[in-house]
């Protein structure tokens, strides 16, 4: 199946329906895609989904392309993540690359918030959110590491904007066109730096950042060794 056909199929399933807070149809389609492409697939006990394309050095933490799983109207972040993920099918990276779908309800990325704080709050997830009880027994989010979280939203005709953690903003400044508006994020990321790239040209800029940051992380560890 071609990349375009895979994306069309996944976007169709992304439209829901959402039942008991979860987009079961989309979640199933993501697993089927991972299996068909022989990619690494896993879930944590919050319901977040990880689909990983291995890089050349498996000891390096993955770069994650993030999107909400359970918000049918929020399709741009998934489309951007999928396009970037697919681009590196034939342009391998030194680090792993992961499609990371956040459990999300009512516009809130609960899966991201749990992932971000889980190493500090070891509370049973099922006791906090009833519809996540089905994921109990799966690995907890502290088992899944990341070197960066990148969200991509391509908007035709809109200004290209970037906001994020300092280390990623510094990298993207060297890659972005002059008209790109770059700022810092008000959200404090605890476990991994984050960046949001929006507007026309977002996918192209994100792909260049992914390549650059993968090389950067690999070089850091080579120098450390």
C-alpha positions, 0 to 999 in steps of 0.5 A, a space after each residue: 500500500 502506498 504512503 498516500 493510500 495509508 494516510 487516506 485510510 488512517 485519516 478516514 479512521 481518525 474521524 471516529 467515532 469516539 466511544 467511552 472517550 477513546 477512538 477505537 477505530 483509529 487505534 486499531 488502524 494504527 496497529 494494523 499499519 504498524 504490523 503491515 509495515 513491520 514497525 515496532 508497536 507498543 502501548 503504555 498503561 495510559 493508552 498512548 501508542 508508539 510506532 517506531 522506525 528503528 535508526 542506526 543506533 538503538 541506544 539513542 532515545 527516539 525523536 517522537 512525532 506527536 499527535 492526539 489519538 482521540 480527537 477526530 477534529 484534530 487531524 492536522 497534527 497526525 497528518 504532519 507526523 505521518 508525512 514526516 515519519 514516512 519521509 524517513 522510510 527511505 532516508 534513514 536516521 541515526 536515532 529511532 523515529 516514533 509516531 507517538 499518539 497521545 490519549 486525549 479527551 475533550 481537547 486535553 492531552 491527558 496522555 502527554 501530561 501523564 507521560 510528562 510527570 509519570 516518573 514523579 507521580 507513580 499513581 495508578 492510572 485506572 484510579 484516576 481515569 475510569 476508561 483507561 483501566 483497560 490499559 492497566 498491566 501495560 508498561 508505564 510511561 517511564 519505560 518510554 524515553 524520547 530525545 525530542 517531541 515534535 508536533 507538525 501542523 501544515 496550514 496552506 496560506 498561513 504564516 510559518 511559526 515555531 514555538 518550543 523548548 530552547 534546545 530545539 528552537 536554537 536548532 530550528 533557527 539555523 534551518 528556518 526561512 527568514 519569514 518564519 516567526 520563532 518563539 519560546 513555549 510557555 509550557 514547561 516540558 519535564 522529560 523531553 524538549 518540545 517544539 510546535 511547527 505550524 503554517 505553510 512549509 511546516 512539514 518541510 521545516 520539520 523534516 530538516 529539523 528531524 535530520 539535524 537533531 538526530 545528527 546532533 544527538 548522535 554527535 553528543 553521544 559520540 563525543 561522550 564516548 
